[in-house]
């Protein structure tokens, strides 16, 4: 992943949810965050990566978007009712002969 994107996402989680961020795995972070701020992170990350986010879920209460990075994807999920953000980075295994292309 581009280190700048991960720095932005990690920094956002740190400042928005000090003490509330949890590591679910090495590649997933969950934190408390207002829904509107979470949606802004999707827009900012997509802008930073110069990629249009792919909306996997788009309802009034949940938005999940995948953003392509140079070596995989970042998935951002915003949950209005729980006021939380979930960030997951996923590498695309080169051995599988796959690329991060949509």
N, C-alpha and C positions, 0 to 999 in steps of 0.2 A: 504494500500500500504506500501511497505517497506519505512521507512522514509529516508534511505540513497538515494534511487533512486529519491524520490521527492526532496531531498536536492540538488542532482546533477542537476536535470532538472531545478529547480528553480534558482539555482546558475548560470547555463549556460545562462538562459534567462536574468538574472540580469546583468551579465557581458557583454553579447553580444549585449544587446539592452537597455542600460540604457536610460530610458525615453521613449522607444518605445514599451514596453510591455503593453498589455492591458488585463484586466480581462473581459472576455466575460460572464463568470459565475464563480461560486465558484470552479468549477473543470476544467475550460478551460483557457488557456493562449495563447496569440498570440503575436509574436514579429518579428521584422525585423531581418533577418539573411541570410547570403549567403547560397546557396543551398548545397555546399560541407560541410560546417560546420554542417548544419542540418542533413545531412546523417551520419556524424560522431557521432552525438548525438544518433541516432538510434543504431548504432553499440556499442557505449559505454554503453548505457542503457541496451541493451540486454546482453552484457558481464557481467555487474554488477548484473543483475538478474539471470544470468546463464540460459537464455532462448533464443531460436531461435525466432527472430521476425517473425510474420506472415504478409506477404505483402498483404495488402488489395487493394492497387493501386500501380502499378509500371510502370510508363511511363518515357519518357525523361524529362518531366517537372514537374511531381508530383509523389511523393512517400509517401504512407501512410502505416505505419506499426503498428501492435498491439503487445504489449509485455505483457506477463502474469506476474502478481504479486501475492503475497500470498492471497490477498482478492479482486482481480479484475484485471483490465487491465490498461495499459497506452497506449494511441494511439498518435503517433507522425506523423504529416503530414508536408512534406517539399514541398514548391511551388517555383520552379525556377523563373518563370516570375514575381512573386510578391516579391521574396526574403524574404519569411516569413516562420516561423515555428509555428505550432499550436500543443499544448500539451493538451491532455484531459485525465483525470483519471476517470475511471468508476468502481464503486463497483458492485459486484455481490450480489444481495439480497439473504441472507440466507433463507428468508421466501419462496422464489421461489423454494427452493430445488435444486438450481443450484450451480455449482462450477466454478472456474475460468479455469478449464481444457479446452483444445482446443477441 
